[in-house]
Amino acid sequence: MTHPHPAGADLRDALAAANRILVREGVLDAFGHVSARTAPGAGTFLLSRNLAPGSVTPSDLLVHHLDGQIDDPRPPYLERFIHAEIYRRRPDVLAVVHSHSPSVIPFGLSDTPLRPVVHMAGFLAAERTPVYEISDHAGDASDLLITSPELGASLATTLAGGSVALMRGHGSVTAGASLMEVVYRAVYTEVNARIQLQALTLGTPRYLSAGEAKAADQSVGAQARRAWDVWRNQITQDGPR
């Protein structure tokens, strides 16, 4: 499925809106971030300066290179390497979200895998969403943050060709072929995790099969624009922050 990738000022406006949407939907709070490649195939991406997502405006977005460097005096996010290294390895990815959404985190801490239980989350790996273990790469005394190209590369390797990877004790990363798609996926990863946690209290959930997940992703996931339009309208009604 494909969704249009805006350009220029429209991309900046859309990315600023994505920050506010993800805050409103409980995926981001004072922390986390969302980025967008400047154009299909480009070696640069837009990501805010070091700022709470709900405060991001188009003028706060900095052009980043795939080594994580910027040509701007304003301080960037420490974890910009999450985005840079995924874009470096995944030419199909045009947008990335890193979040600490609360219902997702338990699945990176336990033996219970995050799996799709609702048709809105068919993009999740049917058998097990991969979990990134930072201690394998940074030892057992790190702050769990991805603050170097090397750590970013190891996280991107865990994500591989998938849509979502969990980060033990930290959160998750979500990749998409458009800004609309990655916002949709980040929101419904949290929704799926919340519903799966509820189902586990009742017994053993009936998970989507691999075939069901694939079919749902192709049909329901193709409607990401519908969700995006609703969410963007809601933040417009909320007014400026």
C-alpha positions in Angstrom: 0.0 0.0 0.0 1.2 3.5 -0.6 0.1 6.9 0.6 1.3 10.2 -0.7 4.5 11.6 0.8 4.2 15.4 0.9 7.1 17.7 0.0 8.6 21.0 1.0 6.5 23.1 3.3 3.6 20.6 3.1 6.0 17.9 4.6 7.0 20.2 7.4 3.4 21.0 8.2 2.5 17.3 8.1 5.4 16.3 10.3 4.5 19.0 12.9 0.9 17.7 12.8 2.2 14.1 13.2 3.9 15.1 16.5 0.7 16.5 17.9 -1.4 13.6 16.7 0.8 11.1 18.4 0.7 13.1 21.6 -3.1 13.3 21.4 -3.4 9.5 20.8 -1.2 8.7 23.8 1.8 7.4 21.8 4.2 10.3 22.6 4.3 12.5 25.7 7.1 14.8 26.7 9.5 12.3 25.0 9.7 10.3 21.8 9.9 11.6 18.3 8.7 11.1 14.7 10.7 11.8 11.5 10.2 11.8 7.8 12.6 11.4 4.9 12.7 14.6 2.9 11.8 12.8 -0.3 11.7 9.2 -1.6 15.3 8.0 -2.0 16.7 11.0 -0.3 19.7 10.8 2.0 18.3 13.4 4.4 15.3 13.4 6.8 13.4 15.9 8.9 13.3 15.6 12.7 12.6 18.2 15.3 15.3 19.9 17.4 15.4 18.6 21.0 11.9 19.5 22.0 8.8 17.9 23.6 6.7 16.6 20.7 3.6 18.6 21.6 5.5 21.8 21.1 7.0 21.0 17.7 6.2 23.5 14.9 7.4 23.4 11.2 10.2 25.8 12.1 11.6 23.4 14.7 12.3 20.7 12.1 16.0 20.2 11.3 17.4 18.5 8.2 19.5 15.5 9.3 22.0 13.5 7.2 22.2 9.7 7.4 25.2 10.0 9.7 22.9 11.8 12.2 24.7 15.1 11.7 22.9 18.5 11.1 23.9 21.8 9.7 22.1 23.8 12.4 23.3 25.2 15.8 20.1 24.1 17.6 20.5 20.9 19.7 19.2 17.7 18.1 17.6 14.7 19.8 20.2 12.4 21.4 18.5 9.4 19.7 18.5 10.7 16.2 20.6 7.7 15.3 17.5 5.5 15.6 16.1 7.3 12.5 19.3 7.8 10.6 20.3 4.1 10.7 16.9 2.8 9.7 16.8 5.2 6.8 20.3 4.2 5.8 19.3 0.5 5.6 15.7 0.7 4.5 15.2 2.7 1.3 11.5 1.7 1.5 11.0 3.6 4.8 9.9 7.2 4.5 8.9 7.8 8.2 9.9 6.5 11.6 8.4 6.8 15.1 10.2 6.1 18.3 7.9 6.1 21.3 7.5 4.9 24.9 3.8 4.1 24.6 2.8 2.4 27.9 0.9 -0.7 26.8 3.7 -1.7 24.4 6.6 -1.7 27.0 5.5 -4.8 29.0 5.9 -7.0 25.9 9.6 -6.0 25.7 10.1 -7.1 29.3 8.4 -10.5 29.3 8.3 -13.8 27.5 4.9 -13.0 26.1 5.4 -11.8 22.5 3.5 -8.9 21.0 1.3 -10.3 18.3 -1.6 -9.0 16.2 -5.0 -9.6 17.9 -7.0 -7.0 16.0 -7.4 -6.4 12.3 -6.1 -2.9 12.6 -2.7 -4.2 13.5 -2.1 -6.7 10.8 1.3 -5.1 10.1 2.7 -6.6 13.3 4.8 -9.8 13.0 2.3 -12.7 13.2 4.5 -14.8 15.5 6.6 -12.4 17.5 7.5 -8.7 17.3 11.3 -8.7 17.7 12.8 -7.2 20.8 16.0 -5.3 20.8 18.3 -6.1 23.7 20.7 -3.1 24.1 22.9 -4.9 26.7 24.1 -7.2 23.9 25.7 -4.1 22.3 26.3 -1.6 25.1 26.9 -3.8 28.2 24.8 -3.8 31.4 25.5 -0.2 32.5 23.9 1.8 29.6 21.1 4.3 30.0 19.2 2.3 27.3 19.3 5.2 24.9 20.4 4.9 21.3 23.1 7.6 21.2 25.5 6.4 18.5 25.5 5.2 14.9 26.6 1.8 16.2 23.7 1.4 18.5 21.3 2.7 15.9 22.7 0.1 13.4 22.1 -2.7 15.8 18.6 -1.6 16.5 18.0 -1.3 12.7 19.3 -4.9 12.3 16.7 -6.1 14.9 13.9 -4.3 13.0 15.2 -5.8 9.8 12.5 -5.6 7.1 9.7 -5.4 9.6 7.3 -2.6 10.8 7.9 -2.6 14.5 10.6 -3.6 17.0 10.4 -3.4 20.7 13.2 -2.0 22.9 13.5 -3.7 26.3 12.7 -1.3 29.1 12.5 1.6 26.7 9.7 1.5 24.1 9.6 0.7 20.5 10.4 1.9 16.9 7.9 1.9 14.1 8.7 2.2 10.3 6.4 3.1 7.5 6.3 3.9 3.8 4.7 7.2 4.4 4.1 9.6 7.3 0.4 8.7 7.3 1.3 5.0 7.5 3.8 5.3 10.3 1.4 7.4 12.4 -1.3 4.8 11.9 1.0 2.0 12.8 2.3 3.7 15.9 -1.2 4.3 17.2 -2.5 0.8 16.5 0.6 -0.8 17.9 -0.4 0.8 21.2 -4.1 -0.1 20.7 -3.2 -3.8 19.9 -0.9 -4.0 22.9 -3.6 -2.7 25.2 -6.2 -5.1 23.9 -3.8 -8.0 24.0 -3.0 -7.2 27.6 -6.7 -7.2 28.4 -7.3 -10.5 26.6 -4.4 -12.1 28.5 -6.2 -11.5 31.8 -9.2 -13.5 30.5 -7.2 -16.5 29.1 -5.2 -17.3 25.9 -6.0 -14.9 23.1 -6.9 -16.0 19.6 -4.2 -14.3 17.5 -4.4 -13.4 13.9 -2.9 -16.0 11.6 -0.1 -15.0 9.3 -2.6 -15.1 6.4 -5.1 -13.0 8.3 -2.5 -10.5 9.3 -1.3 -10.1 5.8 -4.8 -9.7 4.4 -5.8 -7.2 7.1 -2.7 -5.1 6.5 -3.4 -4.9 2.8 -7.1 -3.9 3.2 -7.4 -2.1 6.5 -3.9 -0.6 6.4 -4.7 0.9 3.1 -7.2 3.1 4.9 -4.5 5.0 6.9 -5.5 8.2 5.2 -9.0 8.0 6.8 -7.5 7.8 10.2 -5.0 10.6 9.4 -7.7 12.9 8.2 -9.7 12.4 11.4 -6.7 12.8 13.7 -5.5 15.9 11.9 -8.9 17.5 12.0 -9.0 16.8 15.8 -5.8 18.6 16.5 -7.0 21.5 14.3 -10.1 21.8 16.5 -7.9 21.6 19.6 -6.2 24.7 18.5 -2.5 25.7 18.9 -0.5 24.7 21.9 
